């Protein structure tokens, strides 16, 4: 009888602790919407390839901001020189602006 109550109390405390942990770390537990992130990345790679004379495009970083996503990419220009590109998308992943920084 005492052992049953002790186990019941331990389970209640463990459950309460797990709930508190989940609430505190909710933001880190919930991943970004991977579908939109992947769409933003692919849209930027496609748009960079269409707008500029490049032979290779590699998106290496995607960050969310208040208005959508910032996609950073490295490209190889048609004449063989590397360049860095910043692509801004809307919240749905559609390309808004592309900035190329030739090196």
Secondary structure, 3 states (H helix, E strand, C coil): CHHHHHHHHHHHHHHHHHHHHHHHCHHHHCCCCHHHHHHHHHHHHHHHHHHCCEEEEEEEEEEEECCEEEEEEEEEECCCCEEEEEEEECCCCCEEEEEEEEC
